[in-house]
Amino acid sequence: MIEKVKELLSKDIEEIISSPLSLDLLKVYSILYLCGAKPNTCARSQRKYYNQLKKDGMKKAETNIKRTCKPKWRGNMYISKEARHFNDLFITDEEAITLLKRKHITEDMFSVLPEGYGKQVSELDLLKIEATNLGIEFKGNVSTKKLEELVSAKKIELQESRSLEVIELGVDPIPEDLGQMSEEEYTAYKNELA
């Protein structure tokens, strides 16, 4: 793609319009700017496309080569909130990241997510991880508030039961974080005491 852009930019626009290179110009412009859609073929449009290539054609071609995302869809996909089509072969990482952040597409639409797209872990996801580590079982969708209550109650329950065990082992004072330890951490702590 970069070679094609260089070749086109090395020629004068009038030379391109009057030769088979005009087909290359239309193809390159279609790939870089129209997501594979059909461009207008008149001389006026070709001049416009050539000027656009002169402005940022090389940058666009390089961006297209460095692409890391691999969409699962094939061909063009119309995204109404963006009012345009996105082609699986021509979508850039930047476009994919923008669409993902705006929630116009979802992560499961990609076999490989674009590089630089970091999924933010929500508070609910963190609570679910903590609940799982504490041995709390929950089914389906659960609200953040309900999960906070379950985690808090489990921590209090663990603190009380583990405090009794530690008292039997003769530890004084009792650590205040017994209820926040995972089962593995607590077992390791008890093994150190024995």
Contact map, one row per residue, 1 for C-alpha under 8 A:
11111000000000000000000000010000000000000000000000000000000010000000000000000000000000000000000000000000000000000000000000000000000000000000000000000000000000000000000000000000000000000000000000
11111100000000000000000000000000000000000000000000000000010011000000000000000000000000000000000000000000000000000000000000000000000000000000000000000000000000000000000000000000000000000000000000
11111110000000000000000000000000000000000000000000000000000000000000000000000000000000000000000000000000000000000000000000000000000000000000000000000000000000000000000000000000000000000000000000
11111111000000000000000100010000000000000000000000000000000000000000000000000000000000000000000000000000000000000000000000000000000000000000000000000000000000000000000000000000000000000000000000
11111111100000000000000000010000000000000000000000001000110010000000000000000000000000000000000000000000000000000000000000000000000000000000000000000000000000000000000000000000000000000000000000
01111111110000000000000000000000000000000000000000000000010000000000000000000000000000000000000000000000000000000000000000000000000000000000000000000000000000000000000000000000000000000000000000
00111111111000000000000000000000000000000000000000000000000000000000000000000000000000000000000000000000000000000000000000000000000000000000000000000000000000000000000000000000000000000000000000
00011111111000010000100110000000000000000000000000000000000000000000000000000000000000000000000000000000000000000000000000000000000000000000000000000000000000000000000000000000000000000000000000
00001111111100000000000000000000000000000000000001001100000000000000000000000000000000000000000000000000000000000000000000000000000000000000000000000000000000000000000000000000000000000000000000
00000111111100000000000000000000000000000000000000000000000000000000000000000000000000000000000000000000000000000000000000000000000000000000000000000000000000000000000000000000000000000000000000
00000011111110110000000000000000000000000000000000000000000000000000000000000000000000000000000000000000000000000000000000000000000000000000000000000000000000000000000000000000000000000000000000
00000000111111110000000000000000000000000000000000000000000000000000000000000000000000000000000000000000000000000000000000000000000000000000000000000000000000000000000000000000000000000000000000
00000000001111111000000000000000000000000000001001000000000000000000000000000000000000000000000000000000000000000000000000000000000000000000000000000000000000000000000000000000000000000000000000
00000000000111111100000000000000000000000000000000000000000000000000000000000000000000000000000000000000000000000000000000000000000000000000000000000000000000000000000000000000000000000000000000
00000000001111111110000000000000000000000000000000000000000000000000000000000000000000000000000000000000000000000000000000000000000000000000000000000000000000000000000000000000000000000000000000
00000001001111111111110010000000000000000000000000000000000000000000000000000000000000000000000000000000000000000000000000000000000000000000000000000000000000000000000000000000000000000000000000
00000000000011111111110000000000000000000010010000000000000000000000000000000000000000000000000000000000000000000000000000000000000000000000000000000000000000000000000000000000000000000000000000
00000000000001111111010000000000000000000000000000000000000000000000000000000000000000000000000000000000000000000000000000000000000000000000000000000000000000000000000000000000000000000000000000
00000000000000111111110000000000000000000000000000000000000000000000000000000000000000000000000000000000000000000000000000000000000000000000000000000000000000000000000000000000000000000000000000
00000000000000011111111100000000000000000000000000000000000000000000000000000000000000000000000000000000000000000000000000000000000000000000000000000000000000000000000000000000000000000000000000
00000001000000011011111110000000000000000000000000000000000000000000000000000000000000000000000000000000000000000000000000000000000000000000000000000000000000000000000000000000000000000000000000
00000000000000011111111111000000000000000000010000000000000000000000000000000000000000000000000000000000000000000000000000000000000000000000000000000000000000000000000000000000000000000000000000
00000000000000000001111111100000000000000000000000000000000000000000000000000000000000000000000000000000000000000000000000000000000000000000000000000000000000000000000000000000000000000000000000
00010001000000000001111111110000000000000000000000000000000000000000000000000000000000000000000000000000000000000000000000000000000000000000000000000000000000000000000000000000000000000000000000
00000001000000010000111111111000000000000000010011000000000000000000000000000000000000000000000000000000000000000000000000000000000000000000000000000000000000000000000000000000000000000000000000
00000000000000000000011111111100000000101000010010000000000000000000000000000000000000000000000000000000000000000000000000000000000000000000000000000000000000000000000000000000000000000000000000
00000000000000000000001111111110000000000000000000000000000000000000000000000000000000000000000000000000000000000000000000000000000000000000000000000000000000000000000000000000000000000000000000
10011000000000000000000111111111000000000000000000000000000000000000000000000000000000000000000000000000000000000000000000000000000000000000000000000000000000000000000000000000000000000000000000
00000000000000000000000011111111110000100000000010001000000000000000000000000000000000000000000000000000000000000000000000000000000000000000000000000000000000000000000000000000000000000000000000
00000000000000000000000001111111111111100000000000000000000000000000000000000000000000000000000000000000000000000000000000000000000000000000000000000000000000000000000000000000000000000000000000
00000000000000000000000000111111111110000000000000000000000000000000000000000000000000000100000000000000000000000000000000000000000000000000000000000000000000000000000000000000000000000000000000
00000000000000000000000000011111111100000000000000000000100110010000000000000000000000000100000000000000000000000000000000000000000000000000000000000000000000000000000000000000000000000000000000
00000000000000000000000000001111111100000000000000000000000000000000000000000000000000000000000000000000000000000000000000000000000000000000000000000000000000000000000000000000000000000000000000
00000000000000000000000000001111111111100000000000000000000000000000000000000000000000000000000000000000000000000000000000000000000000000000000000000000000000000000000000000000000000000000000000
00000000000000000000000000000111111110000000000000000000000000000000000000010000000011100110000000000000000000000000000000000000000000000000000000000000000000000000000000000000000000000000000000
00000000000000000000000000000111111111000000000000000000000000000000000000000000000000100100000000000000000000000000000000000000000000000000000000000000000000000000000000000000000000000000000000
00000000000000000000000000000110011111100000000000000000000000000000000000000000000000000000000000000000000000000000000000000000000000000000000000000000000000000000000000000000000000000000000000
00000000000000000000000000000100010111110000000000000000000000000000000000000000000000000000000000000000000000000000000000000000000000000000000000000000000000000000000000000000000000000000000000
00000000000000000000000001001100010011111000000000000000000000000000000000000000000000000000000000000000000000000000000000000000000000000000000000000000000000000000000000000000000000000000000000
00000000000000000000000000000000000001111100110000000000000000000000000000000000000000000000000000000000000000000000000000000000000000000000000000000000000000000000000000000000000000000000000000
00000000000000000000000001000000000000111110110000000000000000000000000000000000000000000000000000000000000000000000000000000000000000000000000000000000000000000000000000000000000000000000000000
00000000000000000000000000000000000000011111110000000000000000000000000000000000000000000000000000000000000000000000000000000000000000000000000000000000000000000000000000000000000000000000000000
00000000000000001000000000000000000000001111111000000000000000000000000000000000000000000000000000000000000000000000000000000000000000000000000000000000000000000000000000000000000000000000000000
00000000000000000000000000000000000000000111111100000000000000000000000000000000000000000000000000000000000000000000000000000000000000000000000000000000000000000000000000000000000000000000000000
00000000000000000000000000000000000000011111111110000000000000000000000000000000000000000000000000000000000000000000000000000000000000000000000000000000000000000000000000000000000000000000000000
00000000000000001000010011000000000000011111111111000000000000000000000000000000000000000000000000000000000000000000000000000000000000000000000000000000000000000000000000000000000000000000000000
00000000000010000000000000000000000000000011111111100000000000000000000000000000000000000000000000000000000000000000000000000000000000000000000000000000000000000000000000000000000000000000000000
00000000000000000000000000000000000000000001111111110000000000000000000000000000000000000000000000000000000000000000000000000000000000000000000000000000000000000000000000000000000000000000000000
00000000000000000000000011001000000000000000111111111000000000000000000000000000000000000000000000000000000000000000000000000000000000000000000000000000000000000000000000000000000000000000000000
00000000100010000000000010000000000000000000011111111100000000000000000000000000000000000000000000000000000000000000000000000000000000000000000000000000000000000000000000000000000000000000000000
00000000000000000000000000000000000000000000001111111110000000000000000000000000000000000000000000000000000000000000000000000000000000000000000000000000000000000000000000000000000000000000000000
00000000000000000000000000000000000000000000000111111111100000000000000000000000000000000000000000000000000000000000000000000000000000000000000000000000000000000000000000000000000000000000000000
00001000100000000000000000001000000000000000000011111111110000000000000000000000000000000000000000000000000000000000000000000000000000000000000000000000000000000000000000000000000000000000000000
00000000100000000000000000000000000000000000000001111111110000000000000000000000000000000000000000000000000000000000000000000000000000000000000000000000000000000000000000000000000000000000000000
00000000000000000000000000000000000000000000000000111111100000000000000000000000000000000000000000000000000000000000000000000000000000000000000000000000000000000000000000000000000000000000000000
00000000000000000000000000000000000000000000000000011111111100000000000000000000000000000000000000000000000000000000000000000000000000000000000000000000000000000000000000000000000000000000000000
00001000000000000000000000000001000000000000000000011111111110000000000000000000000000000000000000000000000000000000000000000000000000000000000000000000000000000000000000000000000000000000000000
01001100000000000000000000000000000000000000000000001101111111000000000000000000000000000000000000000000000000000000000000000000000000000000000000000000000000000000000000000000000000000000000000
00000000000000000000000000000000000000000000000000000001111111100000000000000000000000000000000000000000000000000000000000000000000000000000000000000000000000000000000000000000000000000000000000
00000000000000000000000000000001000000000000000000000001111111110000000000000000000000000000000000000000000000000000000000000000000000000000000000000000000000000000000000000000000000000000000000
11001000000000000000000000000001000000000000000000000000111111111000000000000000000000000000000000000000000000000000000000000000000000000000000000000000000000000000000000000000000000000000000000
01000000000000000000000000000000000000000000000000000000011111111100000000000000000000000000000000000000000000000000000000000000000000000000000000000000000000000000000000000000000000000000000000
00000000000000000000000000000000000000000000000000000000001111111110000000000000000000000001000000000000000000000000000000000000000000000000000000000000000000000000000000000000000000000000000000
00000000000000000000000000000001000000000000000000000000000111111110000000000000000000000111000000000000000000000000000000000000000000000000000000000000000000000000000000000000000000000000000000
00000000000000000000000000000000000000000000000000000000000011111110000000000000000000000000000000000000000000000000000000000000000000000000000000000000000000000000000000000000000000000000000000
00000000000000000000000000000000000000000000000000000000000001111111000000000000000000000000000000000000000000000000000000000000000000000000000000000000000000000000000000000000000000000000000000
00000000000000000000000000000000000000000000000000000000000000111111100000000000000000000001100000000000000000000100000000000000000000000000000000000000000000000000000000000000000000000000000000
00000000000000000000000000000000000000000000000000000000000000000111110000000000000000000000100000000000000000011110000000000000000000000000000000000000000000000000000000000000000000000000000000
00000000000000000000000000000000000000000000000000000000000000000011111000000000000000000001100100000000000001111110000000000000000000000000000000000000000000000000000000000000000000000000000000
00000000000000000000000000000000000000000000000000000000000000000001111100000000000000010000000000000000000001111100000000000000000000000000000000000000000000000000000000000000000000000000000000
00000000000000000000000000000000000000000000000000000000000000000000111111000000000000010000000000000000000011111000000000000000000000000000000000000000000000000000000000000000000000000000000000
00000000000000000000000000000000000000000000000000000000000000000000011111000000000000010000000000000000000011100000000000000000000000000000000000000000000000000000000000000000000000000000000000
00000000000000000000000000000000000000000000000000000000000000000000001111101000000000010000000000000000000011000000000000000000000000000000000000000000000000000000000000000000000000000000000000
00000000000000000000000000000000000000000000000000000000000000000000001111111000000000110000000000000000000000000000000000000000000000000000000000000000000000000000000000000000000000000000000000
00000000000000000000000000000000000000000000000000000000000000000000000011111000000000111000000000000000000000000000000000000000000000000000000000000000000000000000000000000000000000000000000000
00000000000000000000000000000000001000000000000000000000000000000000000001111100000011110000000000000000000000000000000000000000000000000000000000000000000000000000000000000000000000000000000000
00000000000000000000000000000000000000000000000000000000000000000000000011111110000011110000000000000000000000000000000000000000000000000000000000000000000000000000000000000000000000000000000000
00000000000000000000000000000000000000000000000000000000000000000000000000011111001111000000000000000000000000000000000000000000000000000000000000000000000000000000000000000000000000000000000000
00000000000000000000000000000000000000000000000000000000000000000000000000001111111111000000000000000001000000000000000000000000000000000000000000000000000000000000000000000000000000000000000000
00000000000000000000000000000000000000000000000000000000000000000000000000000111111100000000000000000000000000000000000000000000000000000000000000000000000000000000000000000000000000000000000000
00000000000000000000000000000000000000000000000000000000000000000000000000000011111000000000000000000001000000000000000000000000000000000000000000000000000000000000000000000000000000000000000000
00000000000000000000000000000000000000000000000000000000000000000000000000000011111100000000000000000000000000000000000000000000000000000000000000000000000000000000000000000000000000000000000000
00000000000000000000000000000000000000000000000000000000000000000000000000000111111110000000000000000000000000000000000000000000000000000000000000000000000000000000000000000000000000000000000000
00000000000000000000000000000000000000000000000000000000000000000000000000000111011111000000000000000000000000000000000000000000000000000000000000000000000000000000000000000000000000000000000000
00000000000000000000000000000000001000000000000000000000000000000000000000011110001111100000000000000000000000000000000000000000000000000000000000000000000000000000000000000000000000000000000000
00000000000000000000000000000000001000000000000000000000000000000000000000011110000111110110000000000000000000000000000000000000000000000000000000000000000000000000000000000000000000000000000000
00000000000000000000000000000000001100000000000000000000000000000000000001111000000011111110000000000000000000000000000000000000000000000000000000000000000000000000000000000000000000000000000000
00000000000000000000000000000000000000000000000000000000000000000000011111111000000001111110000000000000000000000000000000000000000000000000000000000000000000000000000000000000000000000000000000
00000000000000000000000000000000000000000000000000000000000000000000000000100000000000111110000000000000000000000000000000000000000000000000000000000000000000000000000000000000000000000000000000
00000000000000000000000000000011001100000000000000000000000000010000000000000000000001111111000000000000000000000000000000000000000000000000000000000000000000000000000000000000000000000000000000
00000000000000000000000000000000001000000000000000000000000000010000000000000000000001111111101100000000000000000000000000000000000000000000000000000000000000000000000000000000000000000000000000
00000000000000000000000000000000000000000000000000000000000000110010100000000000000000000111111100000000000000000000000000000000000000000000000000000000000000000000000000000000000000000000000000
00000000000000000000000000000000000000000000000000000000000000000011100000000000000000000011111110000000000000000110000000000000000000000000000000000000000000000000000000000000000000000000000000
00000000000000000000000000000000000000000000000000000000000000000000000000000000000000000001111111000000000000000100000000000000000000000000000000000000000000000000000000000000000000000000000000
00000000000000000000000000000000000000000000000000000000000000000000000000000000000000000011111111100000000000000000000000000000000000000000000000000000000000000000000000000000000000000000000000
00000000000000000000000000000000000000000000000000000000000000000000100000000000000000000011111111110000000000000100000000000000000000000000000000000000000000000000000000000000000000000000000000
00000000000000000000000000000000000000000000000000000000000000000000000000000000000000000000111111111000000000000101100000000000000000000000000000000000000000000000000000000000000000000000000000
00000000000000000000000000000000000000000000000000000000000000000000000000000000000000000000011111111100000000000000000000000000000000000000000000000000000000000000000000000000000000000000000000
00000000000000000000000000000000000000000000000000000000000000000000000000000000000000000000001111111111100000000000000000000000000000000000000000000000000000000000000000000000000000000000000000
00000000000000000000000000000000000000000000000000000000000000000000000000000000000000000000000111111111111000000000000000000000000000000000000000000000000000000000000000000000000000000000000000
00000000000000000000000000000000000000000000000000000000000000000000000000000000000000000000000011111111000000000000000000000000000000000000000000000000000000000000000000000000000000000000000000
00000000000000000000000000000000000000000000000000000000000000000000000000000000000000000000000001111111100000000000000000000000000000000000000000000000000000000000000000000000000000000000000000
00000000000000000000000000000000000000000000000000000000000000000000000000000000000000000000000000111111110000000000000000000000000000000000000000000000000000000000000000000000000000000000000000
00000000000000000000000000000000000000000000000000000000000000000000000000000010100000000000000000111111110000000000000000000000000000000000000000000000000000000000000000000000000000000000000000
00000000000000000000000000000000000000000000000000000000000000000000000000000000000000000000000000110111111010000000000000000000000000000000000000000000000000000000000000000000000000000000000000
00000000000000000000000000000000000000000000000000000000000000000000000000000000000000000000000000010011111111000000000000000000000000000000000000000000000000000000000000000000000000000000000000
00000000000000000000000000000000000000000000000000000000000000000000000000000000000000000000000000010000111111001000000000000000000000000000000000000000000000000000000000000000000000000000000000
00000000000000000000000000000000000000000000000000000000000000000000000000000000000000000000000000000000011111100000000000000000000000000000000000000000000000000000000000000000000000000000000000
00000000000000000000000000000000000000000000000000000000000000000000001110000000000000000000000000000000111111100000000000000000000000000000000000000000000000000000000000000000000000000000000000
00000000000000000000000000000000000000000000000000000000000000000000111110000000000000000000000000000000011111111000000000000000000000000000000000000000000000000000000000000000000000000000000000
00000000000000000000000000000000000000000000000000000000000000000000111100000000000000000000000000000000000111111000000000000000000000000000000000000000000000000000000000000000000000000000000000
00000000000000000000000000000000000000000000000000000000000000000001111000000000000000000000000000000000000001111100000000000000000000000000000000000000000000000000000000000000000000000000000000
00000000000000000000000000000000000000000000000000000000000000000001111000000000000000000000000000000000001001111110100000000000000000000000000000000000000000000000000000000000000000000000000000
00000000000000000000000000000000000000000000000000000000000000000011110000000000000000000000110110000000000000011111100000000000000000000000000000000000000000000000000000000000000000000000000000
00000000000000000000000000000000000000000000000000000000000000000001100000000000000000000000100000000000000000001111100000000000000000000000000000000000000000000000000000000000000000000000000000
00000000000000000000000000000000000000000000000000000000000000000000000000000000000000000000000010000000000000000111110000000000000000000000000000000000000000000000000000000000000000000000000000
00000000000000000000000000000000000000000000000000000000000000000000000000000000000000000000000010000000000000001111111000000000000000000000000000000000000000000000000000000000000000000000000000
00000000000000000000000000000000000000000000000000000000000000000000000000000000000000000000000000000000000000000001111100000000000000000000000000000000000000000000000000000000000000000000000000
00000000000000000000000000000000000000000000000000000000000000000000000000000000000000000000000000000000000000000000111110000000000000000000000000000000000000000000000000000000000000000000000000
00000000000000000000000000000000000000000000000000000000000000000000000000000000000000000000000000000000000000000000011111000000000000000000000000000000000000000000000000000000000000000000000000
00000000000000000000000000000000000000000000000000000000000000000000000000000000000000000000000000000000000000000000001111101100000000000000000000000000000000000000000000000000000000000000000000
00000000000000000000000000000000000000000000000000000000000000000000000000000000000000000000000000000000000000000000000111111100000000000000000000000000000000000000000000000000000000000000000000
00000000000000000000000000000000000000000000000000000000000000000000000000000000000000000000000000000000000000000000000011111110000000000000000100000000000000000000000000000000000000000000000000
00000000000000000000000000000000000000000000000000000000000000000000000000000000000000000000000000000000000000000000000001111111000000000000001100000000000000000000000000000000000000000000000000
00000000000000000000000000000000000000000000000000000000000000000000000000000000000000000000000000000000000000000000000011111111100000000000000000000000000000000000000000000000000000000000000000
00000000000000000000000000000000000000000000000000000000000000000000000000000000000000000000000000000000000000000000000011111111110000000000000000000000000000000000000000000000000000000000000000
00000000000000000000000000000000000000000000000000000000000000000000000000000000000000000000000000000000000000000000000000111111111000000000000100110010000000000000000000000000000000000000000000
00000000000000000000000000000000000000000000000000000000000000000000000000000000000000000000000000000000000000000000000000011111111100000000000000100000000000000000000000000000000000000000000000
00000000000000000000000000000000000000000000000000000000000000000000000000000000000000000000000000000000000000000000000000001111111110000000000000000000000000000000000000000000000000000000000000
00000000000000000000000000000000000000000000000000000000000000000000000000000000000000000000000000000000000000000000000000000111111111000000000000000010000000000000000000000000000000000000000000
00000000000000000000000000000000000000000000000000000000000000000000000000000000000000000000000000000000000000000000000000000011111111111000000000100110000000000000000000000000000000000000000000
00000000000000000000000000000000000000000000000000000000000000000000000000000000000000000000000000000000000000000000000000000001111111111000000000000000000000000000000000000000000000000000000000
00000000000000000000000000000000000000000000000000000000000000000000000000000000000000000000000000000000000000000000000000000000111111110000000000000000000000000000000000000000000001100000000000
00000000000000000000000000000000000000000000000000000000000000000000000000000000000000000000000000000000000000000000000000000000011111110000000000000010011000000000000000000000000001100000000000
00000000000000000000000000000000000000000000000000000000000000000000000000000000000000000000000000000000000000000000000000000000001111111000000000000000000000000000000000000000000000000000000000
00000000000000000000000000000000000000000000000000000000000000000000000000000000000000000000000000000000000000000000000000000000001111111100000000000110010000000000000000000000000000000000000000
00000000000000000000000000000000000000000000000000000000000000000000000000000000000000000000000000000000000000000000000000000000001100111110000000000000000000000000000000000000000000000000000000
00000000000000000000000000000000000000000000000000000000000000000000000000000000000000000000000000000000000000000000000000000000000000011111010000000000000000000000000000000000000000000000000000
00000000000000000000000000000000000000000000000000000000000000000000000000000000000000000000000000000000000000000000000000000000000000001111110000000000000000000000000000000000000000000000000000
00000000000000000000000000000000000000000000000000000000000000000000000000000000000000000000000000000000000000000000000000000000000000000111110000000000000000000000000000000000000000000000000000
00000000000000000000000000000000000000000000000000000000000000000000000000000000000000000000000000000000000000000000000000000000000000000011111000000000000000000000000000000000000000000000000000
00000000000000000000000000000000000000000000000000000000000000000000000000000000000000000000000000000000000000000000000000000000000000000111111101100000000000000000000000000000000000000000000000
00000000000000000000000000000000000000000000000000000000000000000000000000000000000000000000000000000000000000000000000000010000000000000000111111100000000000000000000000000000000000000000000000
00000000000000000000000000000000000000000000000000000000000000000000000000000000000000000000000000000000000000000000000000110010000000000000011111110000000000000000000000000000000000000000000000
00000000000000000000000000000000000000000000000000000000000000000000000000000000000000000000000000000000000000000000000000000000000000000000001111111000000000000000000000000000000000000000000000
00000000000000000000000000000000000000000000000000000000000000000000000000000000000000000000000000000000000000000000000000000000000000000000011111111100000000000000000000000000000000000000000000
00000000000000000000000000000000000000000000000000000000000000000000000000000000000000000000000000000000000000000000000000000011001000000000011111111110000000000000000000000000000000000000000000
00000000000000000000000000000000000000000000000000000000000000000000000000000000000000000000000000000000000000000000000000000010000000000000000111111111000000000000000000000000000000000000000000
00000000000000000000000000000000000000000000000000000000000000000000000000000000000000000000000000000000000000000000000000000000000000000000000011111111100000000000000000000000000000000000000000
00000000000000000000000000000000000000000000000000000000000000000000000000000000000000000000000000000000000000000000000000000000001000010000000001111111110000000000000000000000000000000000000000
00000000000000000000000000000000000000000000000000000000000000000000000000000000000000000000000000000000000000000000000000000010011001010000000000111111111000000000000000000000000000000000000000
00000000000000000000000000000000000000000000000000000000000000000000000000000000000000000000000000000000000000000000000000000000000000000000000000011111111100000000000000000000000000000000000000
00000000000000000000000000000000000000000000000000000000000000000000000000000000000000000000000000000000000000000000000000000000000000000000000000001111111110000000000000000000000000000000000000
00000000000000000000000000000000000000000000000000000000000000000000000000000000000000000000000000000000000000000000000000000000000001010000000000000111111111000000000000000000001000000000000000
00000000000000000000000000000000000000000000000000000000000000000000000000000000000000000000000000000000000000000000000000000000000001000000000000000011111111100000000000000000001100000000000000
00000000000000000000000000000000000000000000000000000000000000000000000000000000000000000000000000000000000000000000000000000000000000000000000000000001111111110000000000000000001000000000000000
00000000000000000000000000000000000000000000000000000000000000000000000000000000000000000000000000000000000000000000000000000000000000000000000000000000111111111000000000000000001000000000000000
00000000000000000000000000000000000000000000000000000000000000000000000000000000000000000000000000000000000000000000000000000000000000000000000000000000011111111100000000000000011100000000000000
00000000000000000000000000000000000000000000000000000000000000000000000000000000000000000000000000000000000000000000000000000000000000000000000000000000001111111110000000000001111100000000000000
00000000000000000000000000000000000000000000000000000000000000000000000000000000000000000000000000000000000000000000000000000000000000000000000000000000000111111111000000000000001000000000000000
00000000000000000000000000000000000000000000000000000000000000000000000000000000000000000000000000000000000000000000000000000000000000000000000000000000000011111111100000000000000000000000000000
00000000000000000000000000000000000000000000000000000000000000000000000000000000000000000000000000000000000000000000000000000000000000000000000000000000000001111111110000000000011000000000000000
00000000000000000000000000000000000000000000000000000000000000000000000000000000000000000000000000000000000000000000000000000000000000000000000000000000000000111111111000000100010000000000000000
00000000000000000000000000000000000000000000000000000000000000000000000000000000000000000000000000000000000000000000000000000000000000000000000000000000000000011111111100000000000000000000000000
00000000000000000000000000000000000000000000000000000000000000000000000000000000000000000000000000000000000000000000000000000000000000000000000000000000000000001111111110000000000000000000000000
00000000000000000000000000000000000000000000000000000000000000000000000000000000000000000000000000000000000000000000000000000000000000000000000000000000000000000111111111100100000000000000010000
00000000000000000000000000000000000000000000000000000000000000000000000000000000000000000000000000000000000000000000000000000000000000000000000000000000000000000011111111110100000000000000000000
00000000000000000000000000000000000000000000000000000000000000000000000000000000000000000000000000000000000000000000000000000000000000000000000000000000000000000001111111100000000000000000000000
00000000000000000000000000000000000000000000000000000000000000000000000000000000000000000000000000000000000000000000000000000000000000000000000000000000000000000000111111100000000000000000000011
00000000000000000000000000000000000000000000000000000000000000000000000000000000000000000000000000000000000000000000000000000000000000000000000000000000000000000000011111110000000000000000000000
00000000000000000000000000000000000000000000000000000000000000000000000000000000000000000000000000000000000000000000000000000000000000000000000000000000000000000000011111111100000000000000000000
00000000000000000000000000000000000000000000000000000000000000000000000000000000000000000000000000000000000000000000000000000000000000000000000000000000000000000000001001111100000000000000000000
00000000000000000000000000000000000000000000000000000000000000000000000000000000000000000000000000000000000000000000000000000000000000000000000000000000000000000000000000111110000000000000000000
00000000000000000000000000000000000000000000000000000000000000000000000000000000000000000000000000000000000000000000000000000000000000000000000000000000000000000010011000111111000000000000000000
00000000000000000000000000000000000000000000000000000000000000000000000000000000000000000000000000000000000000000000000000000000000000000000000000000000000000000000000000001111110000000000000000
00000000000000000000000000000000000000000000000000000000000000000000000000000000000000000000000000000000000000000000000000000000000000000000000000000000000000100000000000000111111000000000000000
00000000000000000000000000000000000000000000000000000000000000000000000000000000000000000000000000000000000000000000000000000000000000000000000000000000000000100000000000000011111110000000000000
00000000000000000000000000000000000000000000000000000000000000000000000000000000000000000000000000000000000000000000000000000000000000000000000000000000000001100110000000000011111110000100000000
00000000000000000000000000000000000000000000000000000000000000000000000000000000000000000000000000000000000000000000000000000000000000000000000000000000011111110100000000000001111110000000000000
00000000000000000000000000000000000000000000000000000000000000000000000000000000000000000000000000000000000000000000000000000000000000000000000000000000001001100000000000000000111111000000000000
00000000000000000000000000000000000000000000000000000000000000000000000000000000000000000000000000000000000000000000000000000000000000000000000000000000000000000000000000000000111111111100000000
00000000000000000000000000000000000000000000000000000000000000000000000000000000000000000000000000000000000000000000000000000000000011000000000000000000000000000000000000000000000111111100000000
00000000000000000000000000000000000000000000000000000000000000000000000000000000000000000000000000000000000000000000000000000000000011000000000000000000000000000000000000000000000011111110000000
00000000000000000000000000000000000000000000000000000000000000000000000000000000000000000000000000000000000000000000000000000000000000000000000000000000000000000000000000000000000011111111000000
00000000000000000000000000000000000000000000000000000000000000000000000000000000000000000000000000000000000000000000000000000000000000000000000000000000000000000000000000000000000011111111100000
00000000000000000000000000000000000000000000000000000000000000000000000000000000000000000000000000000000000000000000000000000000000000000000000000000000000000000000000000000000010011111111110000
00000000000000000000000000000000000000000000000000000000000000000000000000000000000000000000000000000000000000000000000000000000000000000000000000000000000000000000000000000000000000111111111000
00000000000000000000000000000000000000000000000000000000000000000000000000000000000000000000000000000000000000000000000000000000000000000000000000000000000000000000000000000000000000011111111100
00000000000000000000000000000000000000000000000000000000000000000000000000000000000000000000000000000000000000000000000000000000000000000000000000000000000000000000000000000000000000001111111110
00000000000000000000000000000000000000000000000000000000000000000000000000000000000000000000000000000000000000000000000000000000000000000000000000000000000000000000010000000000000000000111111111
00000000000000000000000000000000000000000000000000000000000000000000000000000000000000000000000000000000000000000000000000000000000000000000000000000000000000000000000000000000000000000011111111
00000000000000000000000000000000000000000000000000000000000000000000000000000000000000000000000000000000000000000000000000000000000000000000000000000000000000000000000000000000000000000001111111
00000000000000000000000000000000000000000000000000000000000000000000000000000000000000000000000000000000000000000000000000000000000000000000000000000000000000000000000010000000000000000000111111
00000000000000000000000000000000000000000000000000000000000000000000000000000000000000000000000000000000000000000000000000000000000000000000000000000000000000000000000010000000000000000000011111
